[in-house]
Amino acid sequence: MAAQISLDLPDLHGSFSCARCSSCSKHLFLHGRSMTGNFVVGLFIVVLAGMLNGSFAAPMKRMIDWQWENSWLTFAVSGLVLIPWATAFGTVPQLGSVYMGVSTSTLAKVVLFGTLWGVGATLFGLGISRVGLALGFALILGITASFGSLLPMAILHPDQLTTKRGHALITGTLVMVLGLILLGLAGRAREREAGTNEIERSGFTMGLIICILSGIFSSMLNFSFVFGDELRLRALQLGASGAMAANPIWALSVSGGFLANCIYCVQLLNKNRTWGLFRRRNSGLYWLLGITMGLLWFGGTLTYGVGARFMGALGGIIGWPIFMTIDIMAALFWGAVSGEWKGASRRALSYNWAGVAVLLFAIAIISAGGAT
């Protein structure tokens, strides 16, 4: 493939740079160096994306006078509708023609996976409100990292499951289960040491279940990215830059996800009669914090798409677990800053950090397998 590409690429003067066989090896060498450089650039971009995405829920800690549904709906409107579509219209020429020029099945897949991801995003908000920012992020994103890499390979390239790459993904998933068990033990130990009653402990157990389900459904966002590649290619044909060509995928998929978030939030707003909180005196600051959540989340997601494409054809597999790893580390930082584990015993902290270490090790296994 590399040789074919090098033979077809014209140089700056309009002629073919590899017209003479004697120059092919030199061109291939330069092409290989360029690919390596692109991978490193993509890696740094994905790390930045993880830092942004892992920080998006931190502003919720400051919205103490709003209920969960108020904060989450504000985030959903800004981060899943307004910002994605404004970005898509501003960066992709002839956006309507992009959607009209692809198959109906591609559009249906992007919307379907986006809607399923929306269910996971709703459960995400509920999960971290019950088990905490640090623990919730580690649980949810640990599961999301493995499913987001393993399932696309199983569906699109089932023959790869028997290769070193496939074995690494399966092994990493199994190791991740161990990490999730350790994190669960950490959370239970923290609850017992805090002297919570049975009702509160039951709420924590339900929080763990919610986090696990959220991790499974949240991996569907990467499905939209992988299965919606026809949209990216169409955007490139119509003049979009390589960095922004995936924006039609993100705008459509997260809008599908908005539906699930909106329906549940509106239901809670009606049930709890919390619409009036939007009009309180200090609501202006909370609106700003909610919009900041949207900017951080979609900014991280958009940046991940750019980095994954720089990493090459395997970017959607290699980049995803790296993205999730940095996500977890950023969330752990904000969880520590907010004092979630303040006063926890050495036993609880040992379980917690051991679980995080195992999760990171599992993600490293998956990443290494994707690089082979």
C-alpha positions in Angstrom: 0.0 0.0 0.0 2.8 2.4 0.9 4.5 1.8 -2.5 1.3 2.4 -4.4 0.6 5.6 -2.6 4.1 6.9 -3.2 3.9 6.2 -6.9 0.6 8.1 -7.2 1.6 11.2 -5.3 2.6 14.2 -7.5 5.4 16.5 -6.3 5.2 20.3 -6.0 6.0 20.7 -9.8 3.1 18.5 -10.9 5.2 15.5 -11.9 5.2 12.2 -10.2 8.0 12.0 -7.5 8.5 8.2 -8.0 8.5 8.1 -11.8 12.0 6.6 -11.7 12.5 3.4 -9.8 15.8 4.5 -8.4 14.1 7.1 -6.2 11.4 4.8 -4.8 13.3 3.7 -1.8 14.2 7.3 -0.8 10.5 8.3 -1.1 9.3 5.3 0.9 11.8 6.2 3.7 10.6 9.8 3.8 7.0 8.6 3.7 7.6 6.2 6.7 9.2 9.1 8.7 6.2 11.2 7.9 3.8 8.5 9.1 5.8 8.1 12.4 5.7 11.9 12.9 1.9 11.9 12.3 1.4 9.2 14.9 3.4 11.1 17.6 1.4 14.3 16.8 -1.8 12.3 17.0 -0.8 10.8 20.3 -0.2 14.2 21.8 -3.6 15.4 20.5 -5.4 12.4 22.0 -3.7 13.0 25.4 -4.9 16.6 25.3 -8.4 15.4 24.3 -8.5 13.1 27.4 -7.5 16.0 29.7 -10.3 18.1 28.4 -12.9 15.3 28.4 -11.9 14.1 31.9 -12.4 17.6 33.3 -15.9 18.2 32.0 -17.9 17.0 35.1 -15.8 19.0 37.5 -18.0 22.2 37.3 -21.0 20.2 38.6 -19.3 20.3 42.1 -19.9 24.1 42.1 -23.6 23.9 41.1 -24.8 23.1 44.6 -28.1 24.9 44.5 -29.3 23.1 41.4 -30.5 19.5 41.2 -28.8 16.9 39.0 -31.4 17.4 36.2 -30.8 21.1 36.0 -27.1 20.8 35.7 -27.2 17.9 33.3 -29.8 19.4 30.9 -27.8 22.6 30.7 -24.7 20.6 29.8 -26.7 18.5 27.3 -28.2 21.5 25.4 -24.8 23.2 25.1 -22.5 20.2 24.6 -24.7 17.9 22.6 -26.7 20.3 20.4 -25.6 24.0 20.2 -21.8 23.6 20.2 -21.6 20.5 17.9 -23.9 21.9 15.2 -22.3 25.4 15.4 -18.9 23.7 14.9 -20.1 21.5 12.1 -21.7 24.4 10.2 -18.6 26.6 10.7 -16.0 24.1 9.6 -17.6 21.8 7.0 -18.6 23.3 3.6 -21.9 22.2 2.2 -22.9 20.4 5.3 -26.3 19.5 4.0 -24.8 18.0 0.9 -22.6 15.9 3.1 -25.6 14.2 4.7 -27.5 13.9 1.4 -24.5 12.3 -0.3 -24.1 9.2 2.0 -26.2 6.1 2.3 -29.2 5.9 4.5 -27.7 2.9 6.4 -24.7 5.0 7.4 -26.9 7.8 8.8 -29.1 5.3 10.6 -26.1 3.7 12.2 -24.6 7.0 13.4 -28.0 8.1 14.9 -28.6 4.6 16.5 -25.2 4.4 18.1 -25.5 8.0 19.2 -28.8 7.4 20.8 -27.5 4.3 22.7 -24.5 6.4 23.7 -27.0 9.0 25.0 -28.5 6.3 27.3 -24.9 5.7 28.6 -24.3 9.5 29.1 -27.5 9.8 31.1 -26.5 6.8 33.3 -23.0 8.4 33.5 -24.4 11.5 35.2 -26.5 9.4 37.6 -23.6 7.1 38.4 -21.0 9.7 39.3 -23.6 11.4 41.5 -23.9 8.2 43.6 -20.3 6.8 43.7 -18.3 10.0 43.2 -16.4 11.6 40.4 -13.1 9.7 40.7 -14.6 6.2 41.2 -17.4 6.8 38.7 -15.0 7.9 35.9 -12.7 5.0 36.5 -15.4 2.4 36.4 -17.3 3.9 33.4 -14.4 4.8 31.3 -12.5 1.6 32.0 -15.4 -0.4 30.6 -15.9 2.0 27.8 -12.3 1.7 26.7 -12.4 -2.0 26.3 -15.8 -2.3 24.7 -15.1 0.7 22.4 -12.1 -1.1 21.0 -13.1 -4.8 21.2 -16.6 -4.7 19.8 -15.8 -2.7 16.6 -13.0 -5.2 15.8 -15.3 -8.2 16.5 -18.0 -6.8 14.1 -15.8 -5.2 11.4 -12.8 -7.5 11.5 -13.7 -10.8 13.2 -10.6 -12.4 11.7 -8.4 -10.1 13.8 -9.7 -11.6 17.1 -7.3 -14.5 16.6 -4.3 -12.3 16.0 -2.0 -10.7 18.6 -4.1 -7.6 18.4 -7.3 -9.5 19.2 -5.7 -11.5 22.0 -4.5 -8.2 23.6 -8.0 -6.8 23.4 -9.5 -9.8 25.0 -6.8 -10.1 27.7 -7.1 -6.4 28.4 -10.9 -6.8 28.9 -10.4 -9.6 31.4 -7.8 -7.7 33.3 -10.1 -4.7 33.4 -12.8 -6.8 35.2 -10.3 -7.3 38.0 -9.7 -3.6 38.2 -13.4 -3.0 38.4 -13.8 -5.4 41.2 -11.0 -3.6 43.2 -12.7 -0.3 42.6 -15.9 -1.7 43.8 -14.3 -3.0 47.0 -12.7 0.5 47.5 -16.1 2.2 47.3 -17.7 -0.3 49.6 -15.0 0.1 52.2 -15.3 3.9 52.0 -19.1 3.7 52.6 -18.7 1.3 55.6 -16.0 3.5 57.2 -18.2 6.6 56.7 -20.9 4.8 58.8 -23.6 5.1 56.1 -26.9 3.4 56.7 -28.4 0.5 54.7 -30.4 2.8 52.5 -27.3 4.8 51.5 -25.3 1.6 51.0 -28.1 0.3 48.7 -27.8 3.6 46.7 -24.1 3.0 46.3 -24.6 -0.5 45.1 -27.2 0.8 42.6 -24.6 3.4 41.6 -22.1 0.7 40.8 -24.6 -1.1 38.6 -25.5 2.2 36.8 -21.8 2.8 36.2 -21.3 -0.6 34.6 -24.3 -0.2 32.3 -23.1 3.4 31.5 -19.7 2.0 30.5 -21.2 -0.5 28.1 -23.5 2.0 26.4 -21.0 4.8 26.4 -18.7 2.8 24.1 -21.3 3.3 21.4 -19.9 6.8 20.6 -16.8 5.2 19.2 -19.1 3.0 17.1 -20.6 6.1 15.5 -17.1 7.3 14.8 -16.0 4.0 13.2 -19.2 3.1 11.3 -19.8 6.7 10.2 -16.5 7.1 8.2 -18.5 7.5 5.0 -19.6 10.9 6.3 -16.0 11.9 6.9 -14.9 10.9 3.4 -17.8 12.8 1.9 -16.9 15.9 3.9 -13.3 15.7 2.5 -14.7 15.4 -1.0 -16.6 18.7 -0.5 -13.7 20.6 0.8 -13.5 20.0 4.6 -10.1 19.9 6.1 -8.8 16.6 7.4 -8.9 17.8 11.0 -12.5 18.9 10.8 -14.0 16.2 8.4 -15.3 14.1 11.3 -17.5 16.9 12.6 -20.6 15.7 10.7 -20.3 12.4 12.5 -20.1 14.0 15.9 -22.9 16.5 15.4 -25.3 13.8 14.2 -24.3 11.1 16.8 -24.4 13.4 19.9 -27.7 14.9 18.8 -29.1 11.3 18.9 -27.6 11.0 22.3 -29.3 14.3 23.4 -32.7 12.8 23.0 -32.2 10.2 25.8 -30.7 12.9 28.1 -33.4 15.4 27.4 -36.3 13.0 27.9 -34.9 11.8 31.3 -34.0 15.3 32.5 -37.4 16.8 31.6 -39.1 13.9 33.4 -37.2 14.6 36.5 -37.8 18.4 36.2 -41.5 17.7 36.1 -41.5 15.1 38.8 -39.3 17.1 41.3 -40.7 20.5 40.2 -37.3 21.9 39.8 -37.9 24.1 36.7 -37.9 27.1 39.0 -34.2 26.6 39.9 -33.2 27.8 36.5 -34.6 31.3 37.5 -32.9 31.7 40.9 -30.7 34.7 41.6 -27.3 32.9 41.2 -28.4 30.9 38.1 -26.3 33.0 35.8 -23.1 31.5 37.1 -24.6 28.0 37.0 -25.6 28.5 33.3 -22.0 29.5 32.6 -20.7 26.4 34.4 -23.1 24.2 32.5 -22.0 25.7 29.2 -18.3 25.2 30.3 -19.1 21.5 30.8 -20.4 21.3 27.2 -17.3 23.1 25.9 -14.9 20.8 27.8 -16.8 17.6 26.8 -17.3 18.3 23.1 -13.9 20.0 22.8 -12.3 16.8 24.1 -14.5 14.6 21.8 -13.7 16.8 18.8 -10.0 16.8 19.6 -10.0 13.0 20.0 -11.3 12.7 16.4 -8.5 14.8 15.1 -5.9 12.9 17.0 -7.2 9.5 16.0 -7.0 10.4 12.3 -3.4 11.6 12.7 -2.6 8.2 14.2 -3.5 6.4 11.0 -5.9 3.6 10.0 -5.7 2.1 13.5 -6.4 5.4 15.3 -9.9 4.4 16.2 -8.6 1.3 18.0 -5.3 2.6 19.5 -6.5 6.1 20.2 -9.7 5.2 22.1 -8.1 3.4 25.1 -5.4 6.1 25.4 -8.2 8.7 25.3 -10.0 6.8 28.1 -6.8 6.4 30.2 -6.1 10.1 30.3 -9.8 10.7 30.9 -9.6 8.6 34.1 -6.4 10.3 35.3 -8.0 13.7 34.8 -11.1 12.7 36.7 -9.0 11.2 39.5 -7.2 14.5 39.8 -10.5 16.5 40.1 -11.9 13.9 42.5 -8.9 14.4 44.8 -9.1 18.2 44.5 -12.8 18.1 45.5 -12.0 15.9 48.6 -14.0 12.8 47.6 -11.4 10.5 49.3 -10.6 12.8 52.2 -10.5 10.9 55.5 -10.7 7.5 53.7 -8.7 4.7 55.4 -5.5 3.2 54.1 -7.4 0.0 53.2 -9.9 1.9 51.0 -7.2 4.0 49.3 -5.2 0.8 48.7 -8.1 -0.8 46.9 -8.8 2.3 45.0 -5.3 2.9 43.7 -4.8 -0.8 43.0 -7.9 -0.8 41.0 -6.9 2.2 39.0 -3.4 0.7 38.4 -5.0 -2.5 37.1 -7.3 -0.5 34.8 -4.4 1.5 33.4 -2.5 -1.7 32.9 -5.4 -3.2 31.1 -5.7 -0.2 28.8 -1.9 -0.4 28.2 -2.4 -4.0 27.1 -5.1 -3.0 24.7 -3.1 -0.1 23.3 0.0 -2.2 22.8 -2.1 -4.8 21.0 -3.5 -2.2 18.7 0.0 -1.0 17.8 1.2 -4.5 16.7 
